[in-house]
Amino acid sequence: MSNFTELLHASLDQQNESIQSYEFEHVKVWLKKASTRHSIWIYTPLKWLARLLHIEALTPIPNYGGKKAIQCEYRRITSLAKLGVSTPKVLALCDNGILLQDAANGGQHVIQLDHALAQADGTEQRLKLYTDAMTEIQTLHHKGAYLSEAFVRNILVDAHHHFTFIDFETDPGEILNLKNCQIRDWLCFIFSSSYRFKLEEIEQASTIFYDALNKNKKVLREICKIGHKLQWILHFKPEKLGNDGKRIQKCMLFLKKLEQHEPLPMI
């Protein structure tokens, strides 16, 4: 039994949080333990919205929690790592927990892309971060892969714009085909990144997105169709509902700008 395995077993029962960091043998590690599954009821509104609007990519992906989520995390990290996708290194595994090496142990300080976009020194730096993150996602998509929750909080970045992807407790591939898994990645990315742009930067960001995906017309047009179906949300002035509402507003504005680059065919 390795020292990391001993740490995993020794810490599981004592750890109260679902995820916690430790310093062990000069290495920073994260222990994720099996936790209670999410209630199926929280997925019901999104499930019905996806059905009503015929948007398969919005079908909610349940987090089953417990041992199943731990095994899913291990399976997804392992499969992505084999494709050369940067993910946390698995140090130890058991039914009720997984021990992961911190992404910064290569010597580079890393932060969530969400924070990096917020802290960027001006529009140019923010758009550069955004562009490089998109390129990284495209690279893994070209390998026939997809993420689990492609929100910018689940993407780590260092000063050299090297990206690491985290949080794999769900597997969209259990429910969706590859195309819709990848569309879902982009929808998660758009929703979470748009909030970090100023209103006057959203058009530039949408242009970058359009140019990047222009060679993959089927995916781009599907994203535009989804955005078109969701534009009614803007009539309810979501920005009046606090930060969550502003996230929705900026996401919808981004999708509206994107559709202007790629007008939908007249039927």
N, C-alpha and C positions, 0 to 999 in steps of 0.2 A: 504494500500500500504506500503510495507516494505521500509526501508531506502535504501536498495540496488536497489530496483526498481526506487525509486526517483532519485538516482544517475544515473542510466542508462538513464532515460528519460531526465534528466537535461544536461547530457554530450553529448548525441548523436549529436545534432545540432552544438555544439561548437567544436567537435573533427574533425580534418582534416585528421588524419591518419586512415587507416583501422583498426589498432589495437594499443592501447595505455594503459599504466599502470597508476594506481592511488593508492594513499594511502587514505583509508577511514575507519574511526573508528579503527585505528591501524591494519588494514588488507590491504595487497597489493592485488589489483584486476586488471584484464585485461578486457577492453571493446573492443569487436570486432563488428564493424558496417558493415552493408550491403554495398558492394562495387560493382563497375561495373563488369559484367561478363567477363570472358576471351573470346577473339575472337576464334571462332571455327576453324579458319585457322591455329592456332598454333598447333593444334592436327593432322592436315592432314598428315604430313610426317610420324609420328609414326603410324598412322592408316594404311597407305599404307604399311609400313614396316611389321607390324603385319600380314596383309593379305598376302603379298608376301611370307613371310617365314612361314606362318601358325603357328604363335605364338599368341594364343588367350590371354595369360596373359599379353602381351604387348599392348593390345588394350587400347588407351588413355581413361582416365576417365575424362569427362568434368567437369570443375568447373563453375556452372551456375551463380555464384555471386548473389548479391542482397538478397532478402528475402529467396529464396530457399536455398542458401548456409547457412544462419543462422539457418534455420529450420533443415537442414541436420546435422549441427554441434550439435545442441541440441539432435536430435534423436539418433545420433551415440554415443554421450557421455553417454546418459541415458541408452541405451541398453548395452553398454560395462560395465558401472558401475554396472548394475544389475548382471553381470556375475563375479563381483569381480575384474575387470580390473581397474588398477589405472589410472584415468583420472581427468582432472580439475573439481572441483565442480561448478555446475551452481548456481549462486546467484540470477540472474534475467534474464528475457527474454521478448523481444517484437518482433514485425515483422521485425524491422530494426536493431536489435542489441542483443548481448548476453553478460552478465557480468559473468566472470569466476574468481574463487579464484586462486591466485598464488599457484603453487605447493609447494613452500617453506614455506607456512604458518604453516606447522607442526613443524617448528623450525629448519629443516635441510636445509642447503644451497644446491641448485640444479643447475646443469649446463646442457647444451645440451650434449648428448653422443658424438656428433661430436667433441666438444671441449675437453671433457674428454679423448677421445682416443688420440687426438693430444698432450695433456699435460701429458699423462701417463709417469710415471718414469720407462721407460724401457719396453722391450718386454713382460716380465712376467705380469706386471700390465696391459698392453694394452690387452693382450690375455685373462686375467681374466675378464676384463670389457666386452670384446666381448662375451665370453662364457656365462656370467651371463645375458647379454641382449638377447642372443639367447634363453636361457632357459625361459626367461619371455615371449618371443614371442611364443615359443612352448606351453607354458602353456595356453595362450589365444586361440591358434589354437586348442588345445585339447578340449576346451569348445565350439568348433564350431563357433568361432569368427574370425575376421580379422580386420586389421587396414585400414586406408584410404591412407596415404602416409607414409610408414614405413622407411623413411629416418632417419639417425641418428640425424639430426637436429631437428626432431620431437619426439625425445625420451629424456626425462630428467632423470638425475641420481643424487643421493646424495652420501655422503661419505660411506654409508653402502650398496651401490649398490641396492637401492630401485628405481624402474623405474616407470616413469609416461609418458603416451602417450598423445600427443597433436596434434592439427590440423585435424579436421574432417569435412571440408567443402565439401568433396566429398564422395561418397559411391560406391565403386567398385561393390558391390553386386547388383546394379541396372543394371549392364551390364554383369558381369561375374558370373559363378557358384562358389560355396564355394571353391572348389579345386583350381581354377584359381585365386581367390582372395588371397588365402594363398600363392600360388606360386608367385604372384605379390608382396606380402609382402617381401618374401625372395629376390626377384630380386632387389627391392628398397633398402633393407638392405645391400645386397652384393655390389651394385653399390656405395652406400654412405659410407660404412665402409671400403672398400678395399683401398680407397685413403689414409686413415690414417695409413696404414701399410707400413713399409719399404719393398722394393722389396724382401729382404731376409726373411721377416716375413710372406709373403703371403702364402707360402706352409704350414706353421704351422697353419695359420688361416683356410686354406681350409681343413686341416685334422680335425680340431675341428668341422667345419661345417659338414663334411662327417660323423664323428662319431655321432654327434647330430641327424642327420636326417636319419641315416642308418636304423632305425626301420620303417621309412615311405618311403619305396622303391619307390612307385609310384611318390611321389612328388620329391624325390631326382633325380630319373632318368629323370623326365620331365625337371628339372632345368639343368641337364647335357646336355640333348638334345638341349635345348635353347642355352646354352653356345656353343655347337658344331656348331649350325647354325650361330652364330655370330662371330666365330673366324676369318672370312675373314677381319674383321675390323682391325686386327693387321697388315695386309699387308700394310695399309695406314699410318703406323707410327703415330698414334693419339697423342703420347706424344709430338710431335713437335708443337702441337696446343695450348700450354699453359696449365694452370691448368685443364681446362675442358677436354683437350685431355689426360692428365695424369690420370684423374679419369677413363676415358674410358679404357685406357691401363691397369691400375691395375685391373679393374673389369674383363676385358677379360683374363688377366693372372690368376686371381683367378679361373674363370670358367674353364680355361684350366687345372689347377692343380686339380680341383675338378673332372673333367672327367677322369683324370689319376687314381684317386681312384676308380672310378665307370665306367669302360670302357663300351661303348655302344655295344650292341650285333651286330654281323655281320649280314647283311641282304643278 
